[in-house]
Amino acid sequence: MVAAEQIDTIETMLAAAGRARAEAPAPGDGRYLAYCDALAAELEHGWDDVIAANAGDLERAQGLPETLVDRLRVTRRHLPGLLDLIARVRRELPACTRPGDEHPALGRSRVRRVPKPLGVLLMIYEARPTVTVEGALLPVAVGNAVLLRGGGEIASTNAALASLARAAARTAGLPDGMVQVITDPDRRLVRQLLRRHDAIDAVIPRGSASLIEHCRTTSSIPVIASGGGANHLYVDAGADLTLAARITLDSKVAEPTACNTLEMVLAHRDVAGAFVAELARLAGDTCGLRLAPELLGSAPSTAAVVPLQPHDDGREFLDGTIAVRAVDGLAEAAAHIRAHGSRHTEGVVAADPGVVEGFLCAVDAAALVVNGSLRLHDGPTMRLGPELSISTGRLHVRGPVGLAALLTYSWAIDGNGTLREEER
């Protein structure tokens, strides 16, 4: 049961978000540009306070896996990237929020689209504190009110970031309640929020497949599903194996916990052994290999190799592990991806155009990468502008969730005196 004080907190937050949304200026108003400027200034001036708060979170995280602790950490090197993100959002805003062109309709009427915010958004995410800044930036810059709930491991860091975001909103003249950060770690509070379809217009979960599934199954609020990257790379028999190995390593080593990271290679049986040998040669000690039983002898004895287990299919390793399984060809690879993939990012390395086309037809994911790194699935890298997340859903938005995906539209119909019955 949720305590009475938590119920009061929920009601207070939702009421503040509703008021902020009602009072907020329309998308394209100059106050959103001012908010970007103010947020950048607050982060620059207050980053030392954020790092100090983060130190407390890191101290309490002692004993957690090192890969998780690294995701919790905030340093000086994070700030330039966040400031660059704010600058890019600011540049994109005018074009993104401009009303659509008019076109003629029945009689003397004319029609155009007017951008509107999605409304009140609840964003639930896990370890990375930089996501708090992203959540306080992109949705708010186009007029949404946001409730941000990060993991309990970063509660102090998020509280410091919340203070900066609220100060930026005040400086820009935006209403109180546009940005609210929930630092209470009690999951019952989140469950209550997920039931409030009357006050929340969309939920954006960023994190594990289990988090996304929880939001989908326990809430009637529309979900913009982001995360769950159990991603694969099919290496065809005619592929350049050195290129395939380089693509594999680039898709994993730099960001092993990212949602567009490679987890398993499905190599054509005719070249699987040679591919493993080449991968091990190029990898050195940068990653560990988890190999199907028939491939265990293909890697040199010096390589870090363990046998692949049945439960590794569809698994996010969240570390430097790369799994390799041999398949008889494209059909078996596509069937495996359908059974175990998360429909996030899937790739193929092939020289045969027919195989490439067959892969694009048979495999369904938010992004399909041909002869390139899976990490190319990224809004800025695709030249689609800043992104909040990557959506694996089918409706509203699929792939990078940019500023435009955080807007909806009203149709403005200028009738100019047109009466439908007179125009029949």
Salt bridges, closest charged atoms under 4 A:
GLU11 OE2 - ARG196 NH1 2.62
ASP29 OD1 - ARG31 NE 2.95
ASP37 OD1 - ARG90 NE 2.80
ASP48 OD1 - ARG76 NH1 3.09
ASP57 OD1 - ARG60 NH2 2.82
ASP70 OD1 - ARG73 NH1 3.26
ASP84 OD2 - ARG88 NE 2.96
GLU102 OE1 - ARG110 NE 2.82
GLU102 OE2 - ARG112 NE 3.85
GLU134 OE1 - ARG206 NH1 2.73
ASP186 OD2 - ARG188 NH2 2.74
ASP198 OD1 - ARG196 NE 2.86
ASP250 OD2 - ARG375 NH1 3.46
GLU255 OE2 - ARG375 NH2 3.62
GLU263 OE1 - LYS252 NZ 3.10
ASP270 OD2 - HIS268 ND1 3.79
GLU278 OE2 - ARG281 NH2 2.74
GLU294 OE2 - ARG269 NH1 3.29
ASP312 OD2 - ARG290 NH1 3.54
ASP312 OD1 - HIS311 NE2 3.61
ASP312 OD1 - ARG315 NH1 2.81
ASP313 OD1 - ARG325 NH2 3.08
ASP313 OD1 - HIS336 NE2 3.63
ASP328 OD1 - ARG269 NE 2.74
GLU346 OE1 - HIS232 ND1 3.14
ASP364 OD2 - ARG394 NH2 2.06
ASP364 OD1 - ARG398 NH1 2.87
GLU421 OE1 - ARG424 NH1 3.06
GLU423 OE2 - ARG108 NH1 3.94
